[in-house]
Amino acid sequence: MKKFFEKNPMFYYTFVLAVVSIACGVVIGGVNALTAPVIEDNLLAAKVEAFETVLNGIDDFDDIEVGDDYPSTIQSVSKGYDAADNVLGYIYEAYNTNKFGNMTIVVSVGLDGKVIGATFVAIEQTYNVPGTKENLTLYIGSDISNLAPSSDLISGATGSLTTLQALLADVSAAHSLTAGAIILDPLDEVYGTGYVLESDDAFVPTAHVIAKSLVMQGVDEVGYVYSLSGSGDYQDGTPESIVMDVYFNVNDEIVEILLPVSTYNHSGGSFKNKNITYLELFVGLSKTEIQAVIDTDHSDIVAGASNTNALINELLEAFISEVA
């Protein structure tokens, strides 16, 4: 090999460069594998801190899909809950830039349509940043559909104020879309308004399938729901439990799989929403089609929330073996 390189120096240099490139790739890949989860955790922590600032009493939140019809400045929309699982309001994260820099605001809106809280999570502007921050707080208490400051706005940074007001207008537009899409109970669309759940007394609970209820519309059975429960490793390896409700129609097709907040003891926020997205893959399937989805690699969907996803799959497989 040494003589080959002596006779062919270009091959030597090419070989060395290839080895260096491979080594760098391995190092970069390893560093990324170690730092990516940390970065994601830090981003989530910053988001949670901002949410706690603008929505007092928030205990958990669910992300709402931001559709193409939302203003492009809207980065995220979330629904906030208190410790008793009551909806406190909706939280909007909006970002924009101007010639002076950029700004990101977080605004919460109550169920009555009033701005509950508002803060900057980032602001890079040249003039009067304190004044711009104060201007944002003047909109707290205003009706989101008819924004008006509580007192005279602070002058001295016209460009910043213009961008801020444009962001608030986009939050108003986003809330209009969110409120218009809110369904008090998404299962109303499936079972009809006024459906009730009645315990199926003939059902015998198993290790993981703890209950079955019939979905009734008057005297007619329009579906049924199984409640699955179990524990799995969470964060530092401590086992924590979740409950999962699997709803079926009269054709034995899954119409919804819900993770009730009150019995969900794994990561919330964006991590929970990854598994909610995963569970949507089962909608429309029969019991016999569940395993095929479980056996398919969906790591791209649930990246960062794999422990909870493993528990979800474990419960679904237990449902197949114990009941279905």
N, C-alpha and C positions, 0 to 999 in steps of 0.2 A: 504494500500500500504506500510506504514511504517513497519508494522509487517511482511509483506511478505519479505521485504528487510532484516529485522533482522534475519529471519529464513533462508534466502537464500542470503548471502553476495556476492556470485559470480554474481548473477543476478544484484545486486546493482552496482557493479563495471562495469559490462558490459553495464548496462543502462547509467551510467554516461559517459562512453567512447563513447557510441553511440550519446548521446546528444552533447558532445564536438565536435565530428567529424562532425555532421550535422551543428553545429554553425560555425565551421571553414570553412566548404564548402561554406556556405552562404556568409561569409565574403570574402573569396578568390574570389568567383564568382562575388561579387559586386565590389571588387577592380579591377578585370580584366575588367569588363564592363566599368569602368570609365577610366582605363589607356590604354586599347588597342587602342582606337581612337587617343589618344594623342601620343602614340608611333608611330603609322602609320603616323600621320601628321609630326612628327619630322623626320622620315626616308625619307619622301617625300621632306621635306624642305632641308635636307642634300643632297639629290640626285639632286634637282634643283640647289642648290648652286654649286655643282661640274660641272653640265652641263653648267652653265653660265660661269664658269671659262675656260672651254676648247672650247666653241663655242660662240664666241662673236656675240651678236645680237639675240640670241635665245629668242623666245617669247612663244613657246609652243613645246611640243614633243609628239610623239606617240610611245609606246613600240612595238617592233617587236618580234614575237614569236621566242624563241631560241629552235631550233629543236634538236633532238638527234644526228644529224650529226655535230653539233657545238662542238668545244673543251669544255671539262668539266669545264675549268677555266672561261669560259664566263658566267657572272652572268646576264647580261642584254644587250639588243641591242635596241637603240631608234633612231627615225628619228626626227631631229630638224627643226623647222620652225621659220622664222622671223615674224615680226608683219604684214607683207603683205601676209602671208601664203606661202611664197616661201620656198622650201626645202634648208636648209643651209648645211646639211651633216648628218652623222650618228655617233652615240656615243656608245662606247663599254665600258662596265665595266667588269674588269677581276680580279680574285683573285687566289692566290697560296701561298703555304707555303714552307719553307725549314727548315733546322735544327736551323736557327737563329731566326725564327719567321715567320710572314706572311706579305703580302702586297696586297693592292688593288689599281689598277690604273683605271683611266678613260681617254679614248682616243677618240678624234673626228677626223673623216675623211671626207674631202670634196667631192663634186661630181666629182672632177678631180682625186680622189684617193690619194691625198696628206694629210698627217697628219696636221691638223689645230692646235690642242692643245693637251696637255697631262699633267696629274697631278696625284699625289698620294692622295687618300682619306683616306688611312691608311697605315702605314708602321711600322713594329716592327722588326727591324734588329739590330744585335749587333754592327756591324762595319760601320763606315763612312756613316751614313744616309744622311747627306747633299750631299756627293758625289754621292750617288745613285739617289737622287732627281735631281741633276744636270744632270746626265747621261740620265735620261728620257727626259729632255727638249731638249737634243741634237738631238732627233729623230723628233722634230717638223719641218715640211717642207719636210720630206722624203716621197718618194712614198711608200705607205703601202704595195705594192706587192714586193718591193725591198728595204727593210729597210736598211738605212745606216746613222750613226751619222754625224752631220755637222762638228765635229772636234774630236780630240782624246778623248777617254773616260777616265774618272777619275778612277785611280786604287785604291786599298786599301780595296775593299770589293768584292772579286771575286764571292763568293756565292750569294750575293745580285744581282750582275750584271748578273750572269747566269740566276737567276730566273726572273729578269726583262726582259731579252732578250727572254726568253721562253714565257713570257706573251705577249710581243709584237708580237711574231711569231703567237701566238694563235689569237690575234686580227686581224692579217693579214689574217689568214685562215677564221676567222669569216666574215670578210668583203668580202672575195671572195665569200662565200656562200650567203651573203646578197645581194651583187651586182648582183649575178647571178639570184637571185629570184625577183629582182626588175622589175615590170611591169609598164611602164609609165602610163597606165590606166588599172586598173583591169577589167573594163567593156569591154575592147577590146576582152577579151576571150568570153564574152557572146554575144555581138552585132556585133563583127567584127571591125577591124581597119577602122577608117574613119567615124564612125557613127556620126550623129549630132542630137542635140535636137532642136525641133521646138515647139513653144508655141501652145497649143491646144486652139484656140480662142473660141471654143464652150463651154469650161469649165467655170462654174460659181463658183468663190471662195466661201468658207464657212468660218465659224469662225476660224477654225484651219487648214483647207486644203486650202492653199493660192494659189496654182498653179498646173497646169498639163502640161506636155510636152510630145510630141511624140518622140520616138527614131527612127530616120530614117537612113536607109542604102540605099543611092540613093533615088529612088522613093518608096522603100518598107518600110512599118512600121514594125519594128522588136521588138518593146516594147513601154513602156510608163513609166513615172515617176511622182509621186505626191510629192509635197513639203508640209510638215506639220510644223506648227510653233505655239509656245505657251510659256508661262512663268510659272515658278514654284519656290517654296522656294529653296533658295540656301544659305548654310552656316548659317549666322545669321538670316535667315528668310527673307532676301531681295529677292524679286522676280527677276529672271533673265531668259532670253529667250534662246531658241535653235531653230534651223531649222533642220529637218530630211527629207532626200530624200529617198523615197521608190521606187525602180526600179522593174518593172515587165517585163516578156517576153510575147510573143504573146499567150502563154497558160495561162495567168493570174496567173503565179507563181512568187513569190518574188525571185529575183536573187541577190539583194544587198540592204542594208539599210545603208546610209552614213550620217555622222554628219559633215558637212562642217566646217572647222576650223574658217572661217571668220564670221560665224553666231552662233558659239557655245560659250556661255558665262557662262558655268558651269565649274567645275573642270576639268583640263586637265590631262595629264600624265597617271599614273596607274589607277586613278579613272575613267577617260574617257574610258580607255581600258577595264575596267570591263564591262561597258555598251556596248562597241563594241562587246565583247564576247557574251553578252546577245542577242544582235540584230542578231548575226549569227544563233541563234536558229530558226529564222523566215525564213531563206533562204530555198527555195524549197516549201514553203507553199502557199496555195491559200488564198484569202481574208477571206473565211469562217473559216479558221483554226487558225487565229490570236488569237482569244479570248481564246482558250484552252491553249495556251502558257502563256498568261498574267495571267490566273487563277491558274497556277502552281507555287508553291513556288520555286523561284530561288535566295533566299537570300544568298546561298552559293557562287553564282557567283558575285553578286553585293554588297557584304558586304562593307560598308564604302562609298558607292556611291548611297545610297537609295533615296535621294531627286531627283537626276537626273533620276534615274530609274522610280520613280513615275511619273515624267513628261513625260517620254517616253511612259509609259503605257497609260497615259491620252491622249496623242496625237494619239496613235494607236486606242484607243477606240473611239475617236472622228472621226477618219477616217472611222471606221466601221459604225458608226451611221450616219455620214454626207454624205458619198460617197459610200462606199462598200455595 
